[in-house]
Amino acid sequence: MDAYGHLRILVSLILGLAITRVLSGLARRLQEPVKTDRRHAQIVWSLVVLLSAVHFWWWEFALRFIDHWNFWIYIFILSYASLFFLMSTLLYPDHIHEHADREEFFIRRRHAFFALFAVSFGFDLVDTLIKGRDHLAALGIWYGVRLVAGAAIAFTAMRTADSRKLTWLGLIWLAGSIVWITVLYGGLD
């Protein structure tokens, strides 16, 4: 097995754990709507993490073109994938009091969640550079705009405890991500 194939298995496992955790958390939200008091920031950011995890898995397909691997690149990619799992644990923690408001819990933990979200853009840039300058150039100016916008949304979200603002920030990011993914990755090259 080549290095990429080996890495792909571990990345898939980590992303699978993140996706499973978010889907399980969303299922609990659907089963217990009374615990959310009609607020939806946690749901919107769950959709952001789900789309981001799937996009990451697709994004990493470009790693197949790397000829020279080393242990530190391997660790870096696994660390990047782990960010999605860590964000999913902040959205849906292991232990939460059964009568606790899940949305309030997410809002209280938003600093850590959005810090990881912001860090993911730094990881994204390094990951893109690992794939080569040609790969970076092919993404165009909008790639840089996307990174800056994502970090700006993360820092803005850290500074507000208003569930509606967090919901709108998530919806804006989600809409932008859908457009970005559709334009850039309509096909697999």
C-alpha positions in Angstrom: 0.0 0.0 0.0 1.3 3.4 -0.9 1.5 6.3 1.7 -1.6 8.0 0.4 -3.7 4.8 0.6 -2.5 4.2 4.2 -3.2 7.7 5.2 -6.6 7.7 3.5 -7.8 4.9 5.8 -6.9 6.7 9.0 -8.3 10.0 7.8 -11.6 8.2 6.9 -11.8 6.7 10.4 -11.3 10.0 12.1 -13.8 11.8 9.8 -16.2 8.9 10.3 -16.1 9.4 14.0 -16.7 13.2 13.6 -19.6 12.6 11.2 -21.2 9.9 13.4 -21.0 12.2 16.5 -22.6 15.1 14.7 -25.4 12.9 13.1 -26.0 11.3 16.5 -26.2 14.8 18.1 -28.6 16.0 15.5 -30.8 12.9 16.0 -30.9 13.8 19.8 -31.9 17.3 18.9 -34.7 16.0 16.8 -35.8 13.6 19.5 -35.8 16.3 22.3 -36.8 19.6 20.6 -38.0 21.1 23.9 -34.4 21.3 25.1 -33.5 23.8 22.4 -36.1 26.5 22.9 -36.4 27.1 19.1 -32.8 28.2 18.7 -30.8 26.7 15.9 -27.2 27.8 16.0 -26.0 24.4 17.1 -27.9 22.8 14.2 -26.5 25.2 11.6 -23.0 24.7 12.9 -23.5 21.0 12.9 -24.4 21.2 9.2 -21.2 23.3 8.7 -19.1 20.6 10.4 -20.7 17.9 8.4 -20.2 19.7 5.0 -16.7 20.7 6.0 -15.7 17.1 7.0 -17.0 15.7 3.7 -15.3 18.5 1.8 -12.1 17.8 3.6 -12.2 14.2 2.6 -12.8 15.3 -1.0 -10.1 18.0 -0.7 -7.5 15.4 0.5 -8.0 13.4 -2.7 -5.3 15.7 -4.2 -2.8 14.2 -1.8 -2.6 11.2 -4.3 -0.3 13.4 -6.4 2.4 13.8 -3.7 5.4 11.6 -4.5 7.5 12.2 -1.5 6.0 11.6 1.9 7.5 11.9 5.4 6.2 11.3 8.9 5.5 15.0 9.6 3.3 15.4 6.6 1.5 12.2 7.7 1.0 13.6 11.2 0.0 17.0 9.9 -2.8 15.5 7.8 -4.0 13.4 10.7 -4.0 16.4 12.9 -6.0 18.4 10.4 -8.6 15.6 10.2 -8.7 15.5 14.0 -9.9 19.1 14.1 -13.2 18.0 12.7 -13.6 15.4 15.4 -12.7 17.9 18.1 -15.2 20.4 16.8 -17.9 17.6 16.8 -17.2 16.9 20.5 -17.7 20.6 21.3 -21.0 20.6 19.4 -22.1 17.3 21.1 -20.1 16.5 24.3 -20.1 13.0 25.8 -21.8 14.0 29.0 -24.4 16.7 29.3 -26.9 16.8 32.1 -30.1 15.3 30.7 -32.1 18.4 31.5 -29.5 20.8 30.1 -30.3 23.1 27.2 -28.1 21.8 24.4 -28.0 25.1 22.6 -26.9 27.0 25.8 -24.1 24.4 26.3 -22.9 25.0 22.7 -22.9 28.8 23.2 -21.0 28.5 26.5 -18.4 26.3 24.6 -18.3 28.5 21.5 -14.8 30.0 22.2 -13.2 26.6 21.9 -15.3 25.5 19.0 -14.7 28.7 16.9 -11.0 28.7 17.9 -10.7 25.3 16.3 -12.7 26.5 13.4 -10.3 29.4 12.9 -7.2 27.1 13.3 -8.6 24.9 10.6 -8.0 27.7 8.0 -4.3 27.8 8.9 -4.2 24.0 8.5 -6.0 24.4 5.2 -3.3 26.8 3.9 -0.4 24.6 5.0 -2.2 21.5 3.5 -2.6 23.4 0.2 1.0 24.3 0.2 2.0 20.7 0.8 0.1 19.8 -2.4 2.3 22.3 -4.3 2.4 25.8 -5.5 0.6 24.8 -8.7 -2.3 23.5 -6.7 -2.4 26.8 -4.7 -2.3 28.9 -7.9 -5.1 26.8 -9.5 -7.4 27.8 -6.6 -7.1 31.5 -7.5 -7.7 34.6 -5.4 -11.0 33.3 -4.0 -9.2 30.7 -2.0 -7.4 33.4 0.0 -10.7 35.3 0.3 -12.3 32.1 1.6 -9.6 31.6 4.3 -9.8 35.2 5.5 -13.6 35.1 5.5 -13.7 31.9 7.5 -11.3 33.2 10.1 -13.3 36.5 10.3 -16.5 34.5 10.9 -14.8 32.4 13.5 -13.4 35.5 15.4 -16.8 37.3 15.2 -18.6 34.2 16.5 -16.3 34.0 19.4 -17.3 37.5 20.5 -21.1 36.9 20.5 -23.3 34.8 22.7 -26.4 35.7 20.7 -27.8 32.5 19.2 -29.4 34.3 16.3 -26.1 36.0 15.3 -24.4 32.6 15.5 -27.1 31.1 13.4 -26.7 33.8 10.7 -22.9 33.5 10.7 -23.3 29.8 10.2 -25.8 30.2 7.4 -23.6 32.7 5.7 -20.6 30.3 5.9 -22.7 27.3 4.8 -24.0 29.2 1.8 -20.5 30.4 0.8 -19.1 26.9 1.2 -21.8 25.4 -1.0 -21.0 27.9 -3.7 -17.2 27.3 -3.3 -17.5 23.5 -3.4 -20.0 23.6 -6.4 -17.8 26.0 -8.5 -14.5 24.3 -7.7 -15.3 20.7 -7.4 -18.1 19.9 -9.8 -16.0 17.0 -11.1 -13.2 14.8 -9.8 -10.0 15.3 -11.8 
